[in-house]
């Protein structure tokens, strides 16, 4: 019995909690941008990897592998070491963010094709070729359907088992916006500035809302409200059932990044070089954080900290409740090298810049010092295995306690 107890104690010390996958744009089909994985500043640069090609895509991380698009095609990179595992060349720039589900990567480049690629080795499973133009939209995968918009004006629902379209619906303009899906409805905006809600099963239009100016932002959904930005500088909150305007919030310039949302707060950046936290119920400003460059990325949220990038080569970590700067890191000195939307998995944050450099930062997962008034700039460190975001103590501790009590019982 003593040997068993010692063995269980050893397991407690070496068994890490599993990292959550960040497997599509903004992590999930509702585009919340929130993960339960915990990272806290200061973050340390563990590795950087040069794709060798420019990118407007953002990373996704699944089962310890990072996937990202580029002007070459698709790259698969070991998320621990930063070493490339495979790459697949497409006929066009992959600006969209891939989605990885059940070992298959789905993405549409600017080559009029939508690909299903084996995530393990980069081999092609099938290619959908019925679109008449390329893709800027990132797919959302729900119930074996890949929802994706095309520059040919259509929103497609492609069956991932067959590679054939279950349905497609014309929207009258290019769909650059990445669809969000929730409770039987898929939402997407187009360059005409119209947000449209479709039935996920048959593509029947449920409602539409016209913002009057092109939409490049993607919708996010929480508690019966869909949030989206427009290039008229406004963030809109609409009811998911009928598309009724609940509120709108004006910024000083285009809102091209996509809102992220958690616990009643919407987080979004603007071309006015500010990052905003807005009450999701009332549309009132909670706080505003000024950056020294245009906010180019959508936010990732972990442990009440919001991470996003800007066009001044900086990644920021902001206290989600107060708007206080907790951490910042410069990715270089190249002018206008924008940072794409970050991804979080385990105790690691991943981000990329337009010039094709992918960065991986690790966290000690301790409580951040929220009293800091200045940024803590991270310093490069050696590549290595990320620390675990935590330990699965509870169940094992209960088992140990039970065995000890049983041992001590007369």
N, C-alpha and C positions, 0 to 999 in steps of 0.2 A: 504493500500500500504506500509506503514512504517513497518508493521509486516512482510510482504513478504520480504522486503529488509533485515531486521534483520535476518530472517530465512536463506536467501541465504548467508549472511555473516557467519553465524554459520556453514553452510555446507562447506564453504571454509576452515574453521579452522579444521574441523574434517574429511574431505574426503581425504584419501591418494591416490596417484597414485598406480595403480595395479602393483604388481611385475611380472616380466617376468618369465615364466617357463624355467628351464634348464632341458629339458626332455629327452635328450639322450647324448651320449658321445660327448664332445666338443660342447654341446648345440644344434647344428643343423646338418642336413644331410650333409652339406658341410664341417663340422668340423672346422669352423672358430675359435671357442673358444671365440668369442666376444659377449658381451651383452650390451644393452643400459642401463641396470640398473647401478646405480652409487654407488660405494663404494670407500671411500678414507681413507687412514691411518691417524692417528693411529687407528687400529681396536682393539676392546675389546672382549675378550673371554666371551661369554654369557652362553654357556653350553658345556659340553662334555658328551658323552654317550658311554659306553662300550658295544659293541655287544656281548662280551663273546666268540667271535670266530675271527680267523684271517681273514684278507681281502686283496685282491689285486684289488678289484673293486673300483670304484669312485662313489661319490654320484650324484644323479639327484634329482631335486626338482620340484614338480608339485603341484599346488593348496595348498601350505603350508605343504606338506608332503615330507619328504626325503626318498628316496629308495636307498638301497645299497646291494650288494651281499657279501657273506662270505663263509667260509668253512661249515657253517650250511645250508645256502640257501639264502633267500631273507628277508630283514628286512624293515619295514615301520616305520618311526619315525616322530613324530610331529616336524616340523621344527622350531617351536617357543619355545617349552619346552625341546625338546630332549627326550621325553618319547616315548617308543616303542608302536606302535599302533597294529601291528601284525607281525608275522614272519611265513615263509613257508619253510619247510625243503625239500630240493632236495636230490637226490642220489649222488650228486657230488659237488665239490667246484665251486661256482659261481665267477669266476675271471673276467668275462666280466662286462661291465657297462650296466645296464638295460636301456630300452627305454620305456617311458610311453606316450601313445597316446590315447585320447578319453576314459580315465578311465581304460585302460588296460595296464598292464606291460608285456613287452616281454624280454626274456633273455634265453640264452643257457648256462647251467652249463657244468661241465666236466663229464656228465652222459649220453651222446649220445641223449639227449632230448632237445627240444626247447619249452619253456613254454609261454603260454598266461595266465596271472593271473589277476583277478579282483583287481585293485589298491586300492579299498576301503576296502575290507575285506580279501584279500589274498586267495580267493577261485579260483580254477583252471577252466579256460574256455575251453582250449584244450591243447594238448601236441603233438608236431610233433616228430615222433619216427623213421623216415626213415634215419637219419644220422647214419653212422657206427662208429663214434667216437665223442668225446666231442667238446665243443666250448670254445675258448679263445677270439674270435672276438665279439665285441659289435655290436648290430644290428642298422641299420639306417632304419627308417620307412618313406616311401614316397608313396603316392597314393595307400594305402592299401596293400603295399608289404613290408615285412621285409627282408632286405638284410643282410645276415650274413654268415661269413666264418666258416668252420669247420676244425678240425684236420684230417678229412677224405679226405682232399684236395679239397673239393667242396665249391663253392660259391652258396648259396641258395637264391632264391627269394620266400618267403613263403607268401601266401595270408592270411592276418590277419583276414579276414572274415570267412574263411573256415578252416584254419589250414592245408591246403594242399600246396605243393610246386607248384608254377606257372612254375618254371624252376630251374634247377641246372646245374652247369658247373664245370667240373674237371679242376684243375689248375696244377696238377702234384706234389703238395706239400701242407703241412698244411697251412691253411689261418688263421694266428694269427692276422693279420692286420684287423682293423675295417673298413668296406667299407664306402666310401664317395660317395654321389650322387649329381649330378647337371646336369640339362638340358638334361635328357634322357640317361645319362651314369652313370654307377656305377664303381668305381675304388677300387681295393683291391690288396694288395701285399701278397706274400707267402714266405715260408722259403727257397725256391730256389733263392730268391732275385729278383723275377719278379713282376713288377707292371702291372696289366692287366686291360683294359677298356672294359666293357661289355655294350651292349644295355640293358636298364632297362626293356624293354617289353618282349623280347624273349631270352635274354642271349647271343646273338651273339657277338663273340669277335670282337672288333673294332681295337685294337692294343695292343702291349705289349712292355715293356722296361725292359731289364735285367741289374740289378745293379751288378750282380756277387757275391753278398753276401746276406745272409738271411735278410728278412725284418720283423721286429716286429713293426716298426712304422706304423702309419695309415696316409693316405693321407688327405690333406686339399686343398681346392679349392678357388681361387679368380681370377676374371678377365681373364678367359680363360687359367689359369695355374694351374697345380696340383703339390703340393709340398709333398715330402716324404723323410724320412730318411732311411738309410741303416746301417747295422752293419759293413760296411767298413769305417764308420766314415764320410760319405758324405751325404749332403742334396741335393736332386735333384729337379729341376724345369723343368717340361715338359709341352708342349702345350696340352690342353685337346682334341683338335680335332684329332691329329695324333700321339701324344706321342713323338714329336720331342724335343730333349734336348735343353733347353734354356740356362741353366747354371747349374753348380754344385759347391758346397761349401764344403771344407774339414774341419772337426774338428779333434780333437786329439784322438777320440775313438768312440765306437759304438753310433749311434743315434737311441735309442729305443723309446724315447718319440716322440709324434706326433707333427708336426709343428702346430702353431696357426698363424693366419694371419689377419691383419687389415690395411687398408689404405696404401698399398704398402710396408708393412714390414712383414717379416716372423720371428716368435719368436720360438726358439727351444733349448732344452738342450741336453747335451751329457754326455757320461760316462767319459769324460775328466774333469768333475766337473766345466764346464763352461756353461753359458747360453748366447745364441747368438741372436742378432737382425741383420737380413740380408735384404738388399734391394731386394724386390720381382721382380723388373724389371731387375736388373743387376747382382744380386748375390754378390754384394760387402758388406763387413762387415760394419755395422753402429756402433755397439758397442758390447762389450763382458763383461759379468759380471762373475767373478770367485766366486764359492761357496767353502765351506769347505767339500763338499760331492758330490757324484755322483748325477746328476739331474735325478730324477726318474719319474717326472710327466710332463704331457702336461700343457700348460699355459692357464689360464683364463684371459681375458682382459676386464677391466672396466675403463672407463673415463681416458684413456691414462696411465693406470697402469697395469702392467703385474704381475700376481700372479702365483707362481709355488712352488713345494716342492722338497726336496732332501733327500738323504739317511742319512743325518746327523741330522734328526729329526727337520728340520727347514722349515717353510713356508716363502717365500720372497715376498715382494711387491716392484717392480722396476719401475721407471719412464720409460715409453715406448719410449720416445723420446731421453733420454740421457743415460739410463742405470744406473742412480743413485739409490742407495738403499734408499727407503722411509720407509720401515717397515720390521721387521722380527719377527718371533715368534717361540720359541722352543716348540715342542710337547712332550718333555721328554728326558730322558737320556739313554734309552735303545739303545745299539749299533746296527747300521744297520737297525733301524726301519724306513723304507722308507715311504714317504708321497705320497699318490696317487693323481691323478689330481683333483684340486679343482673345485667347482661349485659355481656360484653366482646367487642369486635370491633376488630381492628387495634390501635392504641395508645390506644383509648378505652374508658372504663367508663361505662355508662349505668344510671341507677336512677330510680325514681319514688316519690313519696309518696302517701299515701291522699288528700290534698287535690288531687291531680291535677297536681302539678308534676313534670316530667321533667327530669333533670339529666344533663349530659354532661361528663365529666372527661377531660382528656388527660394523657398520660404522656410523659416524655422518653425512656423505654425504657432508662435507664441503670441500673447496679447500685445497689440501694437501700442506704442506710446502716443496717446492722442494729445498730449500737451506740447508736442514738438511744433515749432512755428516755422521751421525751415525744412527744406527738402533734404532727404538723405539720399545722396547719389550712390548707386550701387557700383561695386568694383568687380572687375572680372575675376573669375575663379576657375579652377580646373574642372574639366568635365568629370562627371561621376554619377553614381546612382542617386536619384532624388530621395530625400528623406521621406518617410511615410507621413501622411497627413494626420496620423493618430494611431491608436492601438485598440483592438477589439477586446478590451479588458472585461467587460461586464459579465458576459456569459461564462467565460473561463473562470473568473473570480468566484462566481456563484457555485460552479462545479467544484472548485478547490475547497470552498467553505463547507459544502455538503460532505465531501469525502473526509475532511478533518473532523467534523462533528460525528460522522458515522464511526470514524476510527476511535474517537474519544468516548463514545457511548459504551456503557457497561454491557 
